[in-house]
């Protein structure tokens, strides 16, 4: 059983910062990409940032220069440092990991339960 547990959401004023963290645990053979997605009310879930096992990163245009994703492969964790937050960043943020539980199993996506980020103007 694989679990992704997020932490670090909350309420912050515009211009402020938050740091989200996510830890993957359970029967894990290897983790490929890890990332963060978000979903605001009435909107579809969208990619915020992703990082490969080798450290390559990709960001949504709306967060480039403000958010930084990082991971610790030894601890199976991924973090998202969010600076200069804007009200439009308000959403539920979900951690995602594409991983394999056995050497011969397929790669699969796993999701955290989500953490609320609210940015007040």
N, C-alpha and C positions, 0 to 999 in steps of 0.2 A: 504494500500500500504506500502510495506516494502522497505527501502533503506539502503544500506551499502555504506558508504562513506569513502574512504581511503585517507590518507595523509602521507607525509614524505619521498617519494621517491626522487631520485636525482642522482647526479654524485659524486663519491667518489674515492679516490685512494685506491689501494690495501693496506690492513692493517687498513683501516679506519673503521668508525662506522656510522650506520644510524639507525633511529628508525621509524618504520611504525606504524601508528595508524588507527583504523577502528571503526566507530560508526554506530550502527544499530538504525534505527528510524522507526516510523510508528506504525501500529497496530500490536503489539507483545504481545502474551500471555506469552510465555516462550521461552528461548533459551537453547538448549542443548549444543552441542559442537560448538566452534568457532575455526577457524584456518586460516592458510595462505598457499596458494599454489603459485607456480611460473611456468612460461612458457617461455622458451628461444626459439629464432627463430629455427624452424625446429624440435623442441622437443615437446613431449606431456606435458600437465600440470601435475605437480607433487606436492605431499604433502611436505610442508616444516615443519610445526609444527601445532599441534592441542591441544586444552585445553578443558576439559569438564567443565560443570557447577560447579562441585565439586573441580576443580583445578588440576585434573590429566593431565599430559602432555605427548606428544609423539613427537619425532623429527625424521626427516630424518637423516640417518647416516652421510650424508655429512655436516650437520650443527651442529651436537651435540658438545657441548662445546663452540660453538661460538655464537649461537642464543639463545635467551630466549623469550618465549611467556608468556604473562600475560593477565589477563582480569579483568574488573571491572563490576561485575554483577549489581551493582546499576545504572550504566550509560550505560549498554549494549555496552561496548567497549572492544576491544582486541588490544593488541600491540605486536610488534615484535622488540626486541632489537637485532640488528645485529652487532657483533663485528668481528674484524679480517677478514674483507671482502676480498674475492678473486675474480679475474676476472670471474671465473666460476659461481659466484653468480649472474652475470648479467642476468636479466630476467624482465618480467612483473610480479609483485606480486599481487595476488588476495586475497582479504578477503572473507572468507566463514562463513556462520552461518547456522546451522541446527536448525530451530525454528518452533514454532506453533503460528498461529495468533489467534486461538480461542481454548477454552478448548476441543472442540470435533473435531477439524480439525486435519489433518495429519501433521506430521513433514515434513518439506520441506527444501531443500537447497536453500539459497539465496547467490548471489555473488555481490561483488563490481565491479567497472568498471576497476580496475587495476591501478597500479602505477609502473612507470618504475624505476628500480634500475640498474645503470650502474657503474661497478667497473673497473677502468682503471689500467693497469699494470705499 
